[in-house]
Structure formats: structure tokens, C-alpha cells
Amino acid sequence: MNIALQLYSIKEDAEVDFNNALALTAKAGYDSVEFAGYFGHNAGQMKAMLDAHNLKAVSTHIGLDRFKNAFDEEVAFAKTLGYKYLTCPAIYCDSIERITAAAEVFEDCAKKAKEHGMIVAYHNHAHEFEKLDGRYPLDILFELAPNLKFQADVFWLAYAGLDPIEFLKPYIESGRLCMIHAKEIAKSGKENVYIGQGRIDFRALSALCPPSQYPYIVEQEEYTGDRFEGICECFKGLKAALV
């Protein structure tokens, strides 16, 4: 059972001392990470730090500009560290033109990634469900980029008023889904609470999306106290729910 931490969750720690941020990640129980920036470290330095803490990398979040202008660099970085997912965390979805332009970039990169045994994915927020011409921007993006995979953030699905379990079923059937961003939403309201304290049924989710097939990546953005205690609580809550 592999549970990764999206390092954006402890970005304040990573900005000060990246190696210590990895130490906290391992101490909390996680065995892998997803990057949200490299904080000036090259791939060799990053691999040495991960190895020192018995951590692996599963994915990275990189912006659309990196897909456009530095994709070969990102592929080389991924090869050194051994992960296969190159994930865009968000794009503007306020026009068909913007979505089309992004889809062209993703589709081109996805085809190149396949040559290296890698996968290009897209991570949703809630704005991808504000309809354009009667359709979800997310559906438009995936239609225009058939080789683009889906990293589903269940918090943002619930935030947008969707049932994450029901919403994901066709994406599983089509083979589009590739990862789960495990993030909890409050039982009433839209706050980001610790996993196990909200309303997302992670046990049902893991039955539908087995952790043996889909990487589960914890991302926590709101804390009631110490960040380390928060990521520990999320790890414990998710581990207890996964089947």
C-alpha cells in the first residue's frame, strides 16, 4: 500500500529546508512524494535526499509553461528519479480557445511521454466544472487530448457539488483515471479538513479505485495546528480507510 504526500502540503517547510521536509514526510509514514517544485535542487541532489529517507517519487506537478518550453528537461528529471507521471495542476478554463490551446500542448507531450514509458496527467480543481456552452471544461479538455490522463482530486470534485464516487466511474471504465489526490472536505461546509474527519467515503473510493492500481496522494492545504501533526493525521486516516 503506497501513500504519497504532495509536498505542497508542507511547502513552508520545503522552502526553508527541503531535506528536512522529506524527513518529516518519512517520519509521518509516507513512502513516496509528489513534487510541487524542486526548490533549486537538481535531479541528482533530489535523488540522494529521497534515498536517504527511503522515499520514492511518484509524480510531479508542473505548470503549462513547463510542458510548452521545458518538457524534455522534465522528462530527464523524471528518469533520474524513476517516476512516470508528469502532471499539470491547473489551467485557465474560461474559454474554449484557452482549453484548446492547452489540450494541443498536453496531447503533444503525452505522445512524447509514451516513448519514455511516462504519462501526462491533469489535476482538477473546481473551476473545470463551471460549464462552457453547456459542457464541463474538463470534458472538453479530455476530448481534445485523448492521451491525457486524469489525476482526480476528490476534495475539489465534492467542492464543485459532485459525488466523487459516481463522477469517477466513467473515467475508470474508460481507463482515463490514473491517480487519486486524497483530500478531505468538511461534513458541512467546504473547508479542507483532515482525512477521516469529513464526508468523503474513502473506503468506498478505495474499493472502486484499489490502491494497488492507483497511487493515492495526500494533499492538505488547511491546518488546525502543527503541519506535521496534520500530515500524520491524514496518513493515519487514509491508511485506515483503504481496502
C-alpha positions in Angstrom: 0.0 0.0 0.0 1.7 3.1 -1.2 0.6 6.5 0.1 2.4 9.6 -1.2 2.4 13.2 0.1 2.1 16.1 -2.3 4.9 18.3 -1.0 2.8 21.4 -1.5 1.2 20.3 1.8 4.4 21.3 3.6 5.6 23.9 1.2 6.7 26.3 4.0 9.0 23.6 5.4 10.3 22.7 1.9 11.1 26.3 1.2 13.3 26.6 4.3 14.9 23.1 4.3 13.9 20.6 1.6 15.8 17.7 3.2 14.1 18.3 6.5 10.7 18.4 4.7 11.5 14.9 3.3 12.5 13.8 6.8 9.1 14.9 8.1 7.3 13.1 5.3 9.0 9.8 6.0 8.5 10.2 9.8 4.8 10.7 9.2 4.6 7.3 7.5 4.6 8.2 3.8 6.7 6.2 1.5 6.6 8.4 -1.6 6.1 12.0 -2.7 4.7 14.2 -5.4 6.7 17.3 -6.2 5.4 20.8 -6.3 8.7 22.5 -7.3 12.3 21.4 -6.9 13.5 24.4 -4.8 16.8 24.8 -6.7 17.9 21.2 -6.4 18.9 19.2 -9.4 17.8 15.6 -10.1 20.9 14.1 -8.6 20.6 16.0 -5.4 17.0 15.2 -5.2 17.5 11.5 -5.6 20.2 11.5 -2.9 17.8 13.2 -0.5 15.0 10.8 -1.3 17.2 7.8 -1.0 18.5 9.0 2.4 14.9 8.9 3.7 13.8 5.8 1.9 11.3 7.7 -0.2 10.4 7.5 -3.8 8.8 10.0 -6.2 5.6 9.1 -7.9 4.7 12.3 -9.8 5.5 15.9 -10.2 3.2 19.0 -10.6 4.5 21.3 -13.4 2.8 24.3 -15.0 1.6 24.5 -18.6 4.7 26.7 -19.4 7.0 23.8 -18.5 5.0 21.5 -20.8 5.4 24.1 -23.5 9.0 25.1 -23.0 10.9 22.6 -20.9 9.3 19.2 -21.3 12.5 17.4 -22.3 14.1 18.7 -19.1 11.2 17.4 -17.0 11.4 14.0 -18.7 15.1 13.8 -17.9 14.4 14.8 -14.3 11.8 12.1 -14.0 14.0 9.5 -15.5 16.7 10.2 -12.9 14.2 9.8 -10.0 12.2 7.0 -11.5 8.7 8.4 -11.6 6.4 8.2 -14.6 3.7 10.8 -14.0 4.1 14.4 -15.3 1.0 16.3 -14.0 -0.4 19.7 -14.7 -2.0 21.1 -11.5 -4.4 23.6 -13.3 -5.1 25.6 -16.4 -7.4 28.5 -17.2 -10.8 27.2 -18.3 -12.6 30.4 -19.0 -12.7 30.0 -22.8 -12.8 27.2 -25.4 -9.7 28.9 -27.0 -7.6 28.5 -23.9 -8.7 25.0 -23.3 -8.0 24.1 -27.0 -4.5 25.6 -26.8 -3.7 23.7 -23.6 -5.1 20.5 -25.0 -2.8 20.7 -28.0 0.3 21.1 -25.7 -0.8 18.2 -23.5 -1.5 15.9 -26.4 1.8 16.5 -28.0 3.6 16.0 -24.6 1.6 12.9 -23.9 2.7 11.3 -27.1 6.3 12.1 -26.4 6.0 10.8 -22.8 4.7 7.4 -24.1 8.0 6.9 -25.8 9.7 7.1 -22.4 7.1 4.9 -20.6 5.7 8.0 -18.9 2.2 9.5 -18.6 1.0 13.1 -18.8 -1.9 13.8 -16.4 -4.2 16.7 -15.4 -5.2 17.6 -11.9 -8.6 19.2 -11.4 -9.8 21.9 -9.1 -13.4 23.2 -9.1 -13.3 25.7 -11.9 -13.3 22.9 -14.5 -16.9 22.3 -13.7 -18.2 25.8 -14.4 -19.9 25.0 -17.7 -18.9 26.5 -21.1 -21.5 26.0 -23.9 -23.4 23.6 -21.6 -20.3 21.3 -21.0 -17.7 20.9 -18.3 -14.4 22.3 -19.4 -12.7 19.1 -18.0 -14.7 17.0 -20.5 -13.8 19.4 -23.4 -10.1 19.2 -22.4 -10.1 15.4 -22.3 -12.0 15.1 -25.6 -9.4 17.3 -27.3 -6.4 15.5 -25.7 -7.3 11.8 -25.9 -3.9 10.7 -24.5 -4.1 12.9 -21.4 -4.9 11.0 -18.2 -6.8 12.2 -15.1 -5.4 12.8 -11.6 -8.6 13.2 -9.7 -8.7 15.5 -6.7 -11.8 14.3 -4.7 -11.9 17.3 -2.5 -12.4 19.6 -5.5 -15.0 17.3 -7.0 -17.0 17.5 -3.8 -16.4 21.2 -3.6 -17.9 21.6 -7.1 -21.1 19.8 -5.8 -20.3 16.4 -7.4 -20.3 13.0 -5.9 -16.7 11.8 -6.3 -17.6 8.1 -6.4 -20.3 8.4 -9.1 -18.3 11.0 -11.1 -15.2 8.8 -11.3 -16.9 5.7 -12.6 -16.9 6.5 -16.3 -13.3 7.7 -16.0 -12.3 4.4 -14.5 -14.2 2.4 -17.2 -12.5 4.4 -20.0 -9.0 4.0 -18.5 -8.6 7.7 -18.2 -8.2 7.8 -14.4 -4.6 7.3 -13.3 -4.2 8.7 -9.7 -6.2 9.9 -6.7 -5.5 13.1 -4.9 -6.7 12.2 -1.4 -8.1 15.4 0.2 -11.0 15.6 2.7 -13.9 18.1 2.7 -15.8 19.1 5.8 -19.0 17.3 6.6 -20.9 20.6 6.3 -19.2 23.4 4.5 -16.3 23.4 2.1 -13.2 23.5 4.4 -10.3 21.2 3.8 -10.2 19.0 7.0 -8.1 16.0 7.8 -8.8 12.7 6.2 -11.4 10.8 8.2 -13.0 13.9 9.7 -15.1 14.8 6.6 -17.7 13.4 4.3 -15.7 11.7 1.6 -16.1 7.9 1.8 -12.5 6.8 1.2 -13.3 3.2 1.9 -15.8 3.1 -0.9 -13.4 5.1 -3.1 -10.6 2.6 -2.5 -13.0 -0.3 -3.3 -13.7 1.4 -6.6 -10.1 2.5 -7.1 -7.8 0.0 -5.4 -4.6 1.5 -4.1 -2.8 -1.4 -5.8 -3.8 0.1 -9.1 -4.0 3.8 -8.4 -1.4 5.9 -6.5 -3.1 7.8 -3.6 -1.5 11.2 -2.9 -2.4 13.1 0.2 -2.7 16.9 -0.2 -3.5 19.0 2.8 -3.9 22.8 2.5 -5.7 23.8 5.7 -4.4 23.0 9.2 -5.9 23.4 12.7 -2.4 23.3 14.3 1.0 21.9 13.6 1.6 20.9 9.9 3.5 17.8 10.8 0.7 16.6 13.1 -1.8 17.4 10.3 0.0 15.2 7.7 0.3 12.5 10.3 -3.5 12.6 10.9 -4.1 12.4 7.2 -1.8 9.5 6.7 -3.5 7.6 9.6 -7.0 8.4 8.3 -6.3 7.3 4.8 -4.4 4.2 5.7 -7.3 3.1 8.0 -9.8 3.7 5.1 -8.0 2.0 2.3 -9.1 -1.6 1.5 
